[in-house]
Amino acid sequence: MAKIYAPNKGYAGVTAGVSFSNGVGETEDKWLIQWFEAKGYNVVEEKPLKEKVKEGQKENTKKKSKK
């Protein structure tokens, strides 16, 4: 999932099929994410929860030390 931030922070409407409220929209469509970036929108991609959990598990196993 990616959050798309419109140049107009108060924008409310639909652009390229993405609904915006207060200048923020969301999409999972990779093509649209690239399109918005090319048009000057700020895009923040969020990792899916499964990936976050896997990373957390990797960090926990790395931090454990043998005594």
HELIX and SHEET records of a PDB file:
HELIX    1   1 LYS A   30  ALA A   38  1                                   9    
HELIX    2   2 LEU A   49  LYS A   63  1                                  15    
SHEET    1   A 5 GLY A  13  THR A  15  0                                        
SHEET    2   A 5 VAL A  18  SER A  21 -1                                        
SHEET    3   A 5 VAL A  24  THR A  27 -1                                        
SHEET    4   A 5 ALA A   2  TYR A   5 -1                                        
SHEET    5   A 5 ASN A  42  GLU A  45 -1                                        
END                                                                             
